[in-house]
Amino acid sequence: MIKRSLKARLLKDLGKGKAIIVLGPRQVGKTTLVRSIAEEVAPGFLYLNGDLSTVQQLLSGRNLQQLSSVMEGKKLVVIDEAQRVEEIGLKLKILVDSKPELQLLVTGSSSLDLAFGLNESLTGRKFEHFMYPISYQEFYEEVGPVAALESLESRLLFGSYPEVINEAGEERRYLDLIVDSYLYKDLLNQPGIRRVDLLQKILQALAFQVGNEVSYNEVAKTVGADRSTVEHYIDLLEKAFVVFRLSSLSRNMRSEIKRGRKVYFWDNGVRNALIANFSPLSIRQDKGALWENFLISERQKVKHYQGLYSNDYFWRTYKQQEIDYLEESDGIINAYEFKWNPRKRAKFPKSFLEAYPNAQTQTISQHNFLPFVLGKPL
């Protein structure tokens, strides 16, 4: 089993009188991680699966005595898929306030339901973490530099869900299972999500636009829906950890795109499964988009796991000048262009360099990408 970077951070948070919340997509290993921690620090812990109706019923009341009786004699309780339990935030608050000696380890595969209850009820009472498909950093540290680099194309094509990595040769089978059985599971419980076919069409449209600025109006025309519906669905997809958005940087120039956005997938394999294309890189027209999605998603993962903070953007003007990705931290802007072919050097627009004279620029290719995705100094 690949060692997960989040484990050390979760262990550090134990015993501090707060609930520990782990959010992330289904099938990324949240359950495996929290159960391994529970077995290590508190044998005999209580495990409750929120997907089960019996557990939902067991945790249905707000009464302290009823909740406490469920957890009687336990030092640690794991509540898995907690977003399926009604008013879970309020119930966790009751337990944290009344039983500070009880350690709660809580997982959720969607912030759709959890966000409302947790943020309001658990202010100051929780440590919150996000967990993603296996990061390239985790994979690299497990298999070593040679094997990691040899499998780079596989990561760009098939992504990094644990089953996909562990079942070499069966990648497409497991990706189809993830997309068909798990990707929409929490979304379909949301009010207003009635059409799975529309959800799939929107995801496919986004998959084809990776690396490009996304127009909600254009997506709406493509899928046959109105703009507000498309925007609502994309917002829900982001909260379900399927995609994430980048906004455009706009400060100094009239010609800068001011309200632009790009949409990326947390996993390349999911993106390719949605468009049913696992062709090798040598014959693909979209390898630049795959490379960009891989680098930006991996950068987000490693930043979260290592506690690296920045505001992230892309940059574009109405004259079609653009830069793939920017990070701003402590007043410093680092601007990156992504090129799959290491022989191609990016030329950063003169207008950008004049508008942001202190910006640092770099081209990221196959030859120098490791520090960028491993969280090392560039």
Rosetta blueprint (number, residue, H / E / L):
1 M L
2 I L
3 K L
4 R L
5 S L
6 L H
7 K H
8 A H
9 R H
10 L H
11 L H
12 K H
13 D H
14 L L
15 G L
16 K L
17 G L
18 K L
19 A E
20 I E
21 I E
22 V E
23 L E
24 G L
25 P L
26 R L
27 Q L
28 V L
29 G L
30 K H
31 T H
32 T H
33 L H
34 V H
35 R H
36 S H
37 I H
38 A H
39 E H
40 E H
41 V H
42 A L
43 P L
44 G L
45 F L
46 L E
47 Y E
48 L E
49 N E
50 G L
51 D L
52 L L
53 S H
54 T H
55 V H
56 Q H
57 Q H
58 L H
59 L L
60 S L
61 G L
62 R L
63 N L
64 L H
65 Q H
66 Q H
67 L H
68 S H
69 S H
70 V H
71 M L
72 E L
73 G L
74 K L
75 K L
76 L E
77 V E
78 V E
79 I E
80 D E
81 E L
82 A H
83 Q H
84 R H
85 V L
86 E L
87 E L
88 I H
89 G H
90 L H
91 K H
92 L H
93 K H
94 I H
95 L H
96 V H
97 D H
98 S H
99 K L
100 P L
101 E L
102 L L
103 Q E
104 L E
105 L E
106 V E
107 T E
108 G E
109 S L
110 S L
111 S H
112 L H
113 D H
114 L H
115 A H
116 F H
117 G H
118 L H
119 N H
120 E H
121 S H
122 L L
123 T L
124 G L
125 R L
126 K E
127 F E
128 E E
129 H E
130 F E
131 M L
132 Y L
133 P L
134 I L
135 S L
136 Y H
137 Q H
138 E H
139 F H
140 Y H
141 E H
142 E H
143 V H
144 G L
145 P H
146 V H
147 A H
148 A H
149 L H
150 E H
151 S L
152 L H
153 E H
154 S H
155 R H
156 L H
157 L H
158 F H
159 G L
160 S L
161 Y L
162 P H
163 E H
164 V H
165 I H
166 N H
167 E L
168 A L
169 G L
170 E L
171 E H
172 R H
173 R H
174 Y H
175 L H
176 D H
177 L H
178 I H
179 V H
180 D H
181 S H
182 Y H
183 L L
184 Y L
185 K L
186 D L
187 L H
188 L H
189 N H
190 Q L
191 P L
192 G L
193 I L
194 R L
195 R L
196 V H
197 D H
198 L H
199 L H
200 Q H
201 K H
202 I H
203 L H
204 Q H
205 A H
206 L H
207 A H
208 F H
209 Q L
210 V L
211 G L
212 N L
213 E E
214 V L
215 S L
216 Y H
217 N H
218 E H
219 V H
220 A H
221 K H
222 T H
223 V H
224 G L
225 A L
226 D L
227 R H
228 S H
229 T H
230 V H
231 E H
232 H H
233 Y H
234 I H
235 D H
236 L H
237 L H
238 E H
239 K H
240 A L
241 F L
242 V L
243 V E
244 F E
245 R E
246 L E
247 S E
248 S E
249 L L
250 S L
251 R L
252 N L
253 M L
254 R L
255 S L
256 E E
257 I L
258 K L
259 R L
260 G L
261 R E
262 K E
263 V E
264 Y E
265 F E
266 W L
267 D L
268 N H
269 G H
270 V H
271 R H
272 N H
273 A H
274 L H
275 I L
276 A L
277 N L
278 F L
279 S L
280 P L
281 L H
282 S H
283 I H
284 R L
285 Q L
286 D L
287 K H
288 G H
289 A H
290 L H
291 W H
292 E H
293 N H
294 F H
295 L H
296 I H
297 S H
298 E H
299 R H
300 Q H
301 K H
302 V H
303 K H
304 H H
305 Y H
306 Q H
307 G L
308 L L
309 Y L
310 S L
311 N E
312 D E
313 Y E
314 F E
315 W E
316 R E
317 T E
318 Y L
319 K L
320 Q L
321 Q L
322 E E
323 I E
324 D E
325 Y E
326 L E
327 E E
328 E E
329 S E
330 D L
331 G L
332 I E
333 I E
334 N E
335 A E
336 Y E
337 E E
338 F E
339 K L
340 W L
341 N L
342 P L
343 R L
344 K L
345 R L
346 A L
347 K L
348 F L
349 P L
350 K H
351 S H
352 F H
353 L H
354 E H
355 A H
356 Y L
357 P L
358 N L
359 A L
360 Q E
361 T E
362 Q E
363 T E
364 I E
365 S L
366 Q L
367 H L
368 N L
369 F L
370 L H
371 P H
372 F H
373 V H
374 L H
375 G L
376 K L
377 P L
378 L L
